[in-house]
């Protein structure tokens, strides 16, 4: 109830004004903190010379961003461009065998980059999990796959395997852990899909085609085997109307996002400030709230851009890859919270939805979320901060269901039924605003530090109560209502499209 309830336009304009003013204030405070403290000791190791015509230094705290778009930009562009050119030429010559062509190029690139030892190690794990897949027992596939994944996430096995890979270039560790981790997850997807295959088995060559598709190999995203197998083996390479135009537009949007983030890094040192706890303790409550929120937004932008670049290449190969994650600003429920849609789709398909089914049962949902976050913990690498992150997000997901169940019972359901849809939407918005900040606090600890997350929580909930607490929730409530308005319009648009046969949905 309430999703299609319209609010007065004056009320929506007011929400927009309040949100705009609050974000402007928070942003100006962060800019001021960045400018006035650039000479601090902590800043010197994280803030380096940037674009000279800005006359300001640049925040280079995020190794992944610097690696992708500065240090190793040319290497990554060279590898992906080579894939696009080679794959396009060969696919035009033999569209029926393009999956094999992708595998050949990817295998050669991995071999030249990482060497024989790494290649042999990955092939060994692939062969072991392929052999297990032939048994066609899901629980055995899970045990074997998670055991294999654990060998790359836990000591001493991870160090032992890493010792076989020779070389000392800067990207070696990133490529080693990324390539091995994603390979195991792909092999598990292959094994689980093979269990569903009624007649016979998929071949080992099918697994190699799937695993050694270069754009996905080192950095993801994960595309489940069933989808990849169908799309990569489809000889029909015709495109939809305006598909190339849409690919071009998305590529330009990602390029624009890269430039905008780089410009912002010259003025907003949002990644460096949380590492200086002495400075953080001097900031106002509003600055802390804005800093925590901006870190989550940046992490979403980074994931959207990095996966977007890879997805652009895969779309040129006539694949339909996992979409970028949903914007953190649009999230006010834990059920939709994720930063890697590929991993999210994998976990939902093989664990969360498989165990939770329709997600109505409290006990079944509890088991599903515990299993999901247990595997997520192993995927991220077991450590104290990951344990805490998993616990709170698992709790948040279940707490949502408990609250929804409670309010679906009398007298709450009777009271809501007597309300207008607009009133119901406003009340739900209050709960969603609180939930939004739970999502922020539960996830910011994995991006920055436990100390920073504890400080933000203490200032907003304890020492800042009631002024800071209620003012932040008011602004968040305004944002939630604007998001709900957008969702309402999209829902109405989908209903209109569904009622008009032959009319395609807008992308």
Order of alpha helices (4+ residues) and beta strands (2+ residues): alpha-alpha-beta-beta-alpha-alpha-alpha-alpha-alpha-alpha-alpha-alpha-alpha-alpha-alpha-alpha-alpha-alpha-alpha-alpha-alpha-alpha-alpha-alpha-alpha-alpha
